[in-house]
């Protein structure tokens, strides 16, 4: 079997020519062969959605709300993590992966990914000037990983909506917003600081310090203190986190919590705080449904309706987290539940097919090593 099966997904999707992975003959590798078959299906789907020279936007699922959790930006940011992990394993793949990452970067600057700031939220400021961490923080994270991989950003300047900045200027702005805020975090909109978005603030502070010798990550503990003191529900079952803070106030919005936001936050924070996440997840994993060797996460009808999450999205994040934490038994059960849906396609493709492939690429601690630079990704 191909040593890096997930590589096929994005290489085919963005134009590189890679031969399909061989199947086993003779020995009983039925489980491995079944997994590879599902990956091949995901490869074909992503190839159709993403095209070759440029993204075919008509084939990328358009959500009802770009401000919510099926937003277009996520179709590119999270599958790219698999690329960066593979580059840590095999730097010689740079010549084939860099053009694909360049295409993802250009996609992230398309108006479809950021116009919600004006069109849905009625904000008048530049999308990278203030707040809007849900976009700015993830864009910064992507660029930080890119610099770590190649030694320079995908472009000398970030040109968006008629204005210009750089990765360093954007990171400095986000850091100053974080340290000036009464929440000790950066807000996404309505001046509310959200757990899953600020996970990217933690990641980018750590990345920028490692790349440029700054000391931004010293502020990470202040945000984590806000989480510990104010944003943990304290219940023995159900969601662990309140989704976010009140406007310019570290106290939580009490009626906003979600299993889907929890599991996304766990994975993102595992890149910086794996010990904390492991402890939180030990309490939380009672929310995982199990039957007949399958595991999945049930999301509330309200979250489905608002495009906040879905059973498939939450279970995909759980699959990625289980692989990152080295809980391969749970990961196998989650993957077994996801595979039939990968075969027929998700409503939110290519995002969810990309997450499935990312999960298959992860090994214990790989994401944390990518963020911190500590140790070698295996």
C-alpha positions in Angstrom: 0.0 0.0 0.0 1.2 3.5 -0.7 3.2 4.9 2.3 1.3 8.2 2.1 -2.2 7.3 0.9 -3.7 10.7 1.8 -1.1 12.3 -0.4 -3.0 10.9 -3.4 -6.1 12.9 -2.5 -4.7 16.3 -2.7 -2.1 15.6 -5.4 -4.8 14.4 -7.7 -7.1 17.2 -6.7 -4.6 19.8 -7.5 -3.0 18.3 -10.6 0.0 16.2 -9.7 0.2 12.8 -11.4 0.6 10.0 -8.9 -0.2 6.3 -9.6 -2.9 4.7 -7.5 -1.8 2.7 -4.5 -1.5 -1.0 -5.2 -3.7 -3.5 -3.5 -2.4 -6.5 -1.6 -2.4 -9.9 -3.2 -2.3 -13.3 -1.4 -2.1 -12.5 2.3 -5.3 -11.5 4.2 -5.1 -7.7 4.2 -8.9 -7.3 3.8 -9.2 -4.5 6.3 -6.3 -2.5 4.8 -7.6 -3.1 1.3 -11.1 -1.9 2.3 -9.6 1.2 3.8 -7.6 1.9 0.7 -10.7 1.5 -1.5 -12.5 4.1 0.5 -9.5 6.4 0.2 -9.5 5.9 -3.6 -13.2 7.0 -3.7 -12.3 10.1 -1.7 -9.5 10.8 -4.1 -11.8 10.7 -7.1 -14.3 13.0 -5.3 -11.8 15.6 -4.3 -10.3 15.4 -7.8 -13.7 16.2 -9.3 -14.4 19.0 -6.8 -11.1 20.8 -6.9 -10.1 20.5 -10.5 -6.5 20.7 -11.7 -5.1 24.1 -12.6 -7.7 26.1 -10.6 -10.4 25.3 -8.1 -13.8 24.8 -9.7 -16.0 26.7 -7.3 -19.2 25.3 -8.7 -18.2 21.9 -7.3 -17.2 23.1 -3.8 -20.3 22.9 -1.5 -21.7 26.3 -0.8 -23.0 26.7 2.7 -26.0 28.7 3.6 -23.9 30.7 6.1 -20.2 31.4 5.4 -19.9 32.7 9.0 -20.8 29.2 10.3 -18.9 25.9 10.5 -19.3 24.6 7.0 -17.6 27.7 5.6 -15.7 27.5 2.3 -12.4 28.3 4.0 -12.4 25.0 5.8 -12.4 23.1 2.6 -8.7 24.1 2.2 -7.2 24.9 5.5 -7.6 21.6 7.3 -6.8 19.2 4.5 -3.6 21.2 4.0 -2.4 20.1 7.5 -1.9 16.7 6.0 0.4 18.2 3.4 2.5 19.9 6.0 2.7 16.7 8.1 3.9 14.8 5.0 6.5 17.4 4.3 7.9 16.9 7.8 8.2 13.2 7.0 9.6 13.6 3.5 10.9 17.0 2.6 11.6 15.7 -0.9 7.9 15.9 -1.6 8.1 19.7 -1.7 8.3 20.0 -5.5 5.0 18.2 -5.9 3.2 19.6 -2.8 4.1 23.2 -3.0 2.1 24.0 -6.1 -1.0 22.5 -4.6 -0.5 24.5 -1.4 -0.1 27.6 -3.5 -3.5 26.9 -5.1 -5.1 26.4 -1.6 -3.6 29.8 -0.5 -5.1 31.5 -3.6 -8.4 29.9 -2.8 -8.3 31.3 0.7 -8.0 34.8 -0.7 -11.1 34.5 -3.0 -14.0 36.8 -1.9 -16.2 33.8 -1.3 -14.1 32.9 1.7 -14.2 36.3 3.4 -17.1 38.3 2.1 -19.3 37.1 4.9 -17.6 39.7 7.1 -19.4 42.4 5.1 -22.4 40.5 3.6 -23.6 38.4 6.6 -22.2 40.3 9.6 -22.5 43.8 8.2 -19.0 44.7 9.4 -17.4 47.6 7.6 -13.8 47.2 8.7 -11.1 45.4 6.6 -11.5 41.6 7.2 -7.9 41.3 8.5 -7.8 44.5 10.6 -9.6 43.5 13.7 -11.6 40.7 15.3 -12.7 38.1 12.7 -10.3 35.5 14.2 -12.3 32.7 12.5 -10.8 33.8 9.2 -7.7 35.8 10.1 -6.4 33.3 12.6 -6.8 30.3 10.3 -5.2 32.2 7.4 -2.2 33.1 9.6 -1.9 29.5 10.7 -1.8 28.3 7.1 0.9 30.8 6.2 2.9 29.9 9.3 2.9 26.3 8.4 3.9 27.2 4.8 6.9 29.3 6.0 7.9 26.5 8.3 7.8 24.1 5.3 9.5 26.2 2.6 11.3 29.1 4.4 9.2 31.8 2.9 5.4 32.7 2.6 3.3 31.8 -0.4 3.4 35.5 -1.4 5.5 38.4 -0.1 2.3 40.2 0.9 -1.2 39.3 1.8 -3.4 41.2 -0.7 -7.1 41.2 0.2 -10.0 43.4 -0.4 -7.8 46.3 -1.7 -5.4 46.3 1.3 -2.1 44.7 2.1 -0.4 43.2 5.1 2.2 40.5 5.8 2.2 37.4 7.9 4.3 39.0 10.6 2.1 42.1 10.7 -1.0 40.0 10.9 0.4 37.9 13.7 1.5 40.9 15.6 -1.9 42.5 15.2 -3.7 39.3 16.5 -1.3 39.1 19.4 -1.9 42.7 20.4 -5.7 42.2 20.1 -5.3 39.2 22.4 -3.3 40.9 25.1 -5.5 44.0 25.0 -8.8 42.2 25.3 -10.5 41.7 28.7 -11.2 38.1 27.6 -7.4 37.5 26.9 -8.5 36.2 23.5 -9.2 37.5 20.0 -12.9 37.9 19.1 -14.5 36.5 16.0 -17.4 38.8 15.7 -19.6 40.8 18.1 -16.5 41.1 20.2 -17.0 37.5 21.5 -14.0 35.3 21.9 -14.7 31.7 21.0 -12.9 28.6 22.1 -12.4 26.8 18.8 -11.2 30.0 17.0 -8.8 31.0 19.7 -7.2 27.5 19.4 -5.7 28.9 16.2 -4.4 31.9 18.1 -2.6 29.5 20.4 -1.2 27.7 17.4 -0.1 30.8 15.5 1.6 32.4 18.6 3.6 29.2 19.0 4.5 29.0 15.3 5.5 32.7 15.0 7.7 32.4 18.0 9.5 29.4 16.5 9.9 31.0 13.1 10.8 34.6 14.1 11.9 34.6 17.7 9.0 36.5 19.2 7.5 35.7 22.6 3.8 35.7 21.7 3.1 32.3 23.2 3.6 33.7 26.7 0.1 35.1 26.4 -1.4 31.7 25.6 -1.8 30.7 29.2 -3.9 33.9 29.9 -6.5 32.7 27.3 -6.3 29.1 28.7 -7.0 30.6 32.1 -10.1 32.2 30.7 -11.2 28.9 29.4 -10.5 27.1 32.7 -12.1 29.7 34.8 -15.1 30.7 32.7 -15.7 28.6 29.7 -16.0 25.0 31.1 -19.5 24.0 31.8 -18.7 22.0 34.9 -21.3 19.3 34.0 -20.5 15.6 34.1 -22.2 14.9 30.7 -22.8 16.9 27.6 -20.7 19.7 26.2 -17.5 20.6 28.1 -17.1 24.1 26.8 -19.4 27.1 26.5 -18.9 28.2 22.9 -17.5 31.6 23.8 -17.5 34.7 25.9 -19.8 37.6 26.2 -18.8 40.8 24.3 -15.6 42.1 25.8 -16.3 40.1 28.9 -14.6 36.8 29.9 -17.8 35.3 31.2 -19.6 32.8 29.0 -22.8 33.1 27.0 -24.6 30.5 29.0 -27.0 29.3 26.4 -24.3 28.4 23.8 -22.6 25.1 24.0 -22.2 22.3 21.5 -20.6 18.8 21.3 -19.6 19.8 17.7 -17.7 22.9 18.9 -16.0 20.9 21.7 -14.6 18.2 19.5 -13.3 20.7 16.9 -11.7 22.7 19.7 -10.1 19.6 21.2 -8.4 18.7 17.9 -7.1 22.2 17.2 -5.8 22.7 20.8 -4.1 19.3 20.7 -1.5 20.9 18.6 -0.4 23.1 21.5 -1.9 21.6 24.7 -2.1 17.8 24.2 -2.0 17.1 28.0 -4.9 19.4 28.7 -6.9 18.0 25.8 -6.3 14.4 26.8 -7.6 15.2 30.3 -10.7 17.0 28.9 -11.3 14.3 26.4 -11.3 11.6 29.1 -14.3 13.3 30.7 -15.9 14.0 27.4 -15.7 10.7 25.6 -18.9 9.5 27.3 -20.7 11.6 24.7 -19.6 9.2 22.0 -22.3 6.8 20.8 -21.2 3.2 20.2 -23.0 0.1 18.7 -21.8 -3.0 16.9 -18.2 -1.9 16.7 -19.0 1.6 15.4 -18.5 4.9 17.1 -20.0 8.3 16.2 -21.1 11.6 17.8 -24.8 12.6 17.8 -25.3 16.4 17.3 -28.4 18.3 18.4 -31.1 19.1 15.8 -30.5 22.8 16.5 -26.9 22.5 15.5 -27.8 20.6 12.3 -30.4 23.3 11.4 -28.0 26.2 11.9 -25.1 24.6 10.1 -23.2 24.7 13.3 -22.2 21.0 13.1 -23.5 17.6 12.0 -23.0 14.0 13.1 -20.6 13.5 10.2 -18.5 16.7 10.9 -18.2 16.0 14.6 -17.4 12.3 14.1 -14.7 13.3 11.5 -13.1 15.6 14.1 -13.3 12.9 16.7 -11.5 10.5 14.2 -8.7 13.1 13.7 -8.4 13.6 17.5 -8.3 9.9 18.3 -5.5 9.4 15.8 -3.6 12.4 17.2 -3.9 11.1 20.7 -2.9 7.6 19.7 -6.2 6.1 20.6 -6.3 3.8 17.6 -9.0 1.6 18.9 -11.5 4.5 19.1 -10.1 5.9 15.8 -10.9 2.5 14.0 -14.5 2.5 15.3 -15.0 6.1 14.2 -13.5 5.4 10.8 -15.7 2.3 10.4 -18.8 4.5 11.0 -17.5 7.2 8.5 -16.4 4.9 5.7 -19.8 4.1 4.2 -20.5 7.8 4.1 -17.2 8.5 2.4 -18.1 5.9 -0.2 -21.4 7.7 -1.1 -20.2 11.2 -0.5 -21.0 13.8 2.2 -23.3 16.8 1.8 -20.4 19.0 2.9 -17.7 17.8 0.4 -14.9 18.2 -0.2 -14.4 19.4 3.4 -15.5 16.1 5.1 -13.8 13.8 2.7 -10.6 15.9 3.2 -11.0 15.5 7.0 -11.3 11.8 6.6 -8.0 11.7 4.7 -6.4 14.0 7.2 -7.4 11.5 10.0 -5.8 8.7 8.1 -2.6 10.7 7.8 -2.3 11.5 11.5 -0.3 9.4 13.9 0.1 9.9 17.6 1.4 13.5 18.3 2.0 14.4 14.6 -0.1 17.6 14.7 1.6 18.7 18.0 5.1 18.0 16.4 4.1 20.0 13.4 3.1 23.0 15.5 6.0 22.9 18.0 8.8 21.5 15.9 9.5 19.1 18.7 10.4 15.6 17.4 9.9 14.0 14.0 6.5 13.2 12.5 6.4 9.4 11.9 
